[in-house]
Amino acid sequence: MTSLVQALVALAVTATPLAAQVTAIKAGRLVNPETGTIATNQVILIEEGRFTAVGGDTAIPRGAEVIDLSDLTVLPGLVDTHNHLALTYKKVPENDVYYLTYVMEGTPLRAIQAVSNGIQMLSSGFTIVRDMGNNGNYADAALRVAIEQGWIPGPTIINSGIIIGGMGGQFWPTPEMGTGKGIVYPEYLDADTPDEIIKAIRQNLLYGATVIKICVDCKPWGYTTDEIRLVIAESAKAGVRVEGHVQTVEGARRAIEAGIWSIAHSRGLTDEMHKLMAQKGIFRAGTETPLTLTGHTTPEAYEANVRGLKNAYDNKVPLTFSTDADYYVPGKTRGEVAIEFLETWKAAGIPPVDILRAMTVTGYQASETLETRGLIQVGLVADLIAVAGNPLQDIDALREVRFVLKDGMVFKRDGVMTPEKFFNPGPVNGWRIR
């Protein structure tokens, strides 16, 4: 018996390890959004969740799992650089007033909503989402960690934690509710002095934020240029960027002068501000709501958004596709709400190739994932989607995503979600907070 055991041990030591499973994708058309070109009849090899080969003459290894997308157009996953996955305000019961949502719905419920909204975004082809606050008590961090650890499927999340602002944030509480009652928390962290600003940033980083968001001018006094510089410098200690919620021209001017990474919304972004943003390479997350999402904008606001987006494009501002999607539209998933924002971009006369670049390459740059995932390149994490049409000719081809691959695993095939491999009974990718 002893000799048999010794022989088995020796066999185990000297045996050749099993080769990792290789997935081979046959792409009928492969879009490169950087160059705005399409290559035909390409083969994409994936091993251990990363791209290992891409080309027209790439051989498919024996034993590889072959996925035939010869009839489809394959392209990198999409990015929404400004969403709120743990916020879903509704006509009933809140009358579309999100100030009531955070009072009526606790963080545990909103975290579950975030999981569902994240899955809906992934089904629509969004493999990366920057989740920019208004997520209760760090439901965004919980969502990110759950996806990274392998508990649930979802996009790669870049999350801000709680929005930092002067007293009240975007709210205007009464003295009875605002003083000593915590009516603003957890939607906003009050930070009015340098010490409070530093502490708020460190709290967000401690609890899992990977980007910092501030209210630049949610109140008439707002943050000064030097205060914004303090936010940027303190965040940079942890290698984290800063986005500013901006709603006035002077707020935009201060944020740009301070050198902020990205600016959310477009109300304060004039031609002058766009020229300054272009000079400094500041990303624009304009959140231009389309008129087709009835009840969430007005004809006047929509026309102003179209003009502003066109002006930003003409000024060569780094544009990202950003939706501010945080509400329920009957009959639409969260992903379908997000993709509806294509209407504003088309109305602004932006060519499909540049819309696609905003939804991919510039989105990867803004989310700082360009070196790790996004493009279909050897060595990067394997995310991709496939559609029937050609988005370089008709951007509306993105409305019907037929196939989604996330982290090298099939999430959606033939238009049907197949997420079983993403649900695990434990943290299969390791335990970590960040």
Secondary structure, DSSP 8 states (H G I E B T S, - for coil): -HHHHHHHHHHHHHS------EEEEEEEEEEETTTTEEEEEEEEEEETTEEEEEETT----TT-EEEEEEEEEEE--EEEEEE-TT--B-STTTTT-HHHHHHHS-HHHHHHHHHHHHHHHHHTTEEEEEE-S--TTTHHHHHHHHHHHTSS---EEEE--SEEESTTTT----HHHHSSS-SSTTTEEE--SHHHHHHHHHHHHHTT-SSEEEESSSSSS---HHHHHHHHHHHHTTT--EEEE--SHHHHHHHHHHT-SEEE-STT--HHHHHHHHHHT-EEE-----TTSTTSS-HHHHHHHHHHHHHHHHTT--B-----B-B--TT--HHHHHHTTHHHHHHTT--HHHHHHHHTHHHHHHHT-TTTBSS--TTSB--EEEESS-TTT-GGGGGSEEEEEETTEEEEETTEE--GGG--SS-TT-----
